[in-house]
């Protein structure tokens, strides 16, 4: 069995994508590389570019920082699948892909989910403990402070999740041992019978009642700028905010303003509207702000899981099998009807 696979590049996942390309070539697939734009620009493929250079591609392996828009999918007649190297699928419109019978797979491995869940708990505890403030103070005044500590425990705190998918669920499971209080969630798909210990609420209620707010939603039309300035003003005084999901969901300037004003107790951002974030980002000048470059959940175990998962997704797609890590399950019936036959082997 053969097939033509287009493999992209990325300033974060470049090593993963290069390993995927090398492994696929060793297995006998025809592999073509797609150069990436330098950070922070996204790599945007146009319909004309696709028709000129990639019309024979069966599967594309990319990161969420490469865009294959609906106009490209409309002309990609041979494209049966898109494989994202990690968990994010923002590089394509899932509904548009489903409409074209294109399967979208990702790297939503257990290691990916669990690494980010661990990072979420770490950031919650660090913000409540004011760890960033304490480490900064040590450099200028390495003596015990006599001031009353403003640090707080995680125990008994109300935790609110914006988005309640696998990562939020894994985070909530890990919080059980910390003795947290109520758990709230705002999601498009509330499931109170499945999660009886979670109270599903609207967004204003969550923001008003949660001591810890964790953003774990995907970035799409319904979540873009969801937590804007007006919404952030509704947060409980002293609340801490953790965003390890996607930039563009929360107003970053408003976060910095409310943190400086003392309304918010702390902010941790791993994702930004523009990545990588500028060294002059307003949160870099705030006390009790933790800023990381979309890598807080990166672990050795995570990266070790991504290459074999991507290879498996590609092999399934080219063999006419639904991939194990399918991000648009609604495509299954139409995809099997169109693509269930494997790619013919070359003579």
N, C-alpha and C positions, 0 to 999 in steps of 0.2 A: 504494500500500500504506500502510495506517495501522495504528496499534496504540496501546495505552495503556501508558505507561512510568512507573513510580514511581522517582524519583531522590532518594536520601537526602542527608544532610549529614554533616559530620565536621570535628572541630577541626584535623585535619592535611590531609585531602584535600578540604576545602571548596571550594577554588578549582577543582580538577579536576572535582568533581561539578557545580558551577555551570556550568562550560563545557560539560560533557556535556549538561546540561539545555537550555542555550541552543541548542546545535547541533542537538539532536533536535527541538526546537520549530521551528527554521528549516526542517527537513526535512519538516515536516508531521505529525510524531507528536503525539499527545496526551500532554502531560507534566504530571505531578503531583509536587510536592515533599513530602518527608517530613522534618519538623524533627528535629534531633538534640538529645539531652539534653546539657547542659553537661558538659565534661570534669570529672572522669574517669569519669562515669557512662556506661554503655553505653545505646544506644537499643534497647529491647526491644519488639517488636511482638507483641501478643497475638492469639489467634484471633478474639476478639470485635471488636477494632479492625480486623483485616483484613477481616472480613465486612462491617463497617459502612462502612468508608472505602475499601477497596481491592479489593473483590471483582471488579472489572472489569479489573484489572491483568494485562497479558500478560507483561511483563518488569520486574524490579526491578533498579535499579543502586544499589549500596550500598557501604559500606566494611566492613572486618572488625569495626568497633566498633558495627555495627547487627546485631541478632540476629533472624533469622527461624528459629524453632525448628521441630522436627518437627511440633508441634501446629498451627503456622501453615501449614506445607506441606500438611498433611492436609486443610485446608479451602480452600486456594487452587486452586480448580478450573481457573481460566483461566491460571494462572501456568505458562508454558512455559520460563522461564529466569531465572536470577539472575546478574547481572554484577557482579563486584567491581572497584572502580576500580584497585586495585593487586594485588599478588601474593597477599596473604593472603586466605583463605576461611573464617576462623574464625567468621564470622557465621552459618553454617548447617552442618548435619550433612550431609556429602557422601553418606553411605550413605542417609540419609532422603530426600534429594533424588533420588537414583538410583531408589529404590523407588517414587517418585511420578512418574517419567519427567520430571523437571525437570533441565534442563542447567544446570551451573554453570560460568561462564567467569570468567577473571580477567585481570589486567594483567601477566602473566608475560612481559613484553617482553625482548628482548635487552638493552636499556638498563637495565632494572630488575635483571636478573640480574648484568650486568657491573658496575654501579655498586656493588652490595653486595659482589661479589667483591673489587673494589678496596678497599672499606672494610675488609673482613676482613683483607687483607694489611697495610693501614695500621695497624690496631689491633694485630696481632701484633708488628709491628716496633716500634711505639711502646711496648708493654708490655715487651718484652725490652730495649729501650734505656732504659727508665725515663724516658721523655720527660716524663711528668706531674710526676715528682719533680724533674727538672732545671729545668723551667720554674718550679715553685713555689719552688725554692731560689734562683733568680736574683733574685726580688723581695726576699728577705731577706739574701742574701749573694752579691752579684754579682761574686764573685771565683772564680778557678779553685780547685776543691777538690783538696787533696793526698791525700784518702782514696783507697784502691783502689776502682776503679769496680766497681759491682755489675751494670753493664749486660752484656748478652750478645748475641751474634750470632744471627741466624736460621739461618745456615749450619749444616748437619749436625744440626739439631734434628729430633726426631720429632714430626710433626704428626698429631693425631687429630681426625677429623671425626665428630661425632654427627649422623647424617643425611648422606646422600650423594646429594642431588638436584642440580639444575642449578646452584644457587649454590655448593655445596661443590665440585662438579666444576670450575666456572669458577675458583674460588679455588685449587684444586690446580694447575690449568694455569698460573696466574700465579706460583705458588711455584717452578716449575721453574727459573726464572732466578735464584733465591736460593740454590740449592745445598742445599736441605733434605735431611735424611736420609730415614728411612722415613716412609711415609704410611699411617696406619691409618684404618679407617672402621668405624663401627657403624651398621647400617641394617637395616630389615625385609627389604630386597631386595638381598642381596649379589650382585655380578656379577663374580666374579674373572676370568672369561674376557674380559669386555668391558674391565675395568680391571686388567690384569695387574700394574701397578706399585703397586696398592693392596692392602694386607693387610686383609681383612675379619675383624674380631674381635668378641668379646663386650664388653660395656661395662666390666666390671671390668678386663679386660686393657688396653683403651684408656686408662682412667684411670691405671692403674699405670705405663704405659710412655711416654705422650705428654708431651713438654715443652710443647707448645702444644695446647690443646683448643679446638676451634671448634664451637659448637652451631649447626647449620643445619637442624634438624628442624622439621616442623610441630607445632603444639600440638593434640593429640587425646587420646583416652582412654588410648592406650598410651604417650604421652610426657609426660603431666601429672606433674610432680614426679619425673620420671625420674632426674634427677641430684640426689638428696636429700642430707641431711647425711651419712648413712653412706657413700654413694657418693663424696662429695667427700673424705672422710677417706682414701679409697684412692688419691687422686691422688699422683703423683710429687712429692716435695718440690721446691718452686721452680717448679712448672708454672704457666703463665698460662692464663687462661680468657677466651674471647671469646664473647659471646652476642649475635648480631644476628638471631636467629630470632624467638622469641616468649617473653614472660614466662610463668612458670608451669611451665617445663621444669626450671629449676634453682632450688635453695633459696637465695634472695638473702641471708638472714640468715647462713646457714652460710658463704657466700662471704666476707662481711665478717669473720666471726670467724676464719676460716682465713687470711685475708689479714693481719689485725692480728697474728695469732699467728706470722706468718712462714712458715707452711707453704706457702701459695700465693705465687708471685712477682709476680702482677699479675692484675687483673680488668678487663675492658671489657664494660660492659652498655649495649646500646642499646634493650633491651626489658625490660619489667617486669610483674610480676603486676598491679599497679595503675598505670595510665597516665593523665596524666603522673605521673612519680615525685615524691614529696614532696621538698622541699628538705632535709628531715631524714633522708633515706634513709641507712642506716648506711654505705653505700659512699662517700658524699660526704665522710666524715671519715677515709678511709683513704688511706695513701700508695700510689702506683702503681695507682690506680683511675681509670678513664676512664668517665664516666657521660654519656650523651647521650640526648636525648628522642625516641627512635624515629625519628631522622632522619639517622643517620650516613651512610647510603647515598643520601641524597637529592641528586640532581644536576639541573641544568637539562635535560640530555638525557633523564633518566628521566621528568620531568614532561611534557616535550614529547611523549613517546611514549604517555602514558597516555590522553589524551583521544581521539585517533584510534582507539586500540585498543578502548576501551570502545564508541565509536560503531560500529565494525566488528562487535563482538560482538553488540550490540543488533540491528543491521541483519540479521546472519545469522540470529539467532533468530527475528525476525519474518518473515523470508523463507522459513522452513522449512529453513534450512541449519545444519549443525552448526558452531558457532563455531570459529574457528582456535585460540583459547586455551581449550580445554575442560579443566576441572579434574577432572571425573568421567567419564573416557572409557568406563566401564562402562555408562553410560546410553545410548550411541549407538543401539543397535538399538531399544530401546523408545521412545526419543525420536523417532526417525524414523518409527516406526510410528504414533505419536500426533500428531506435530506437523509432518510434512513439508510440509503445505500452508501457503502464506503466509497472513498475516492478510488478509482481504478488504479492498479499498479502500472507503472510505466514499463514498456517492453524492454 
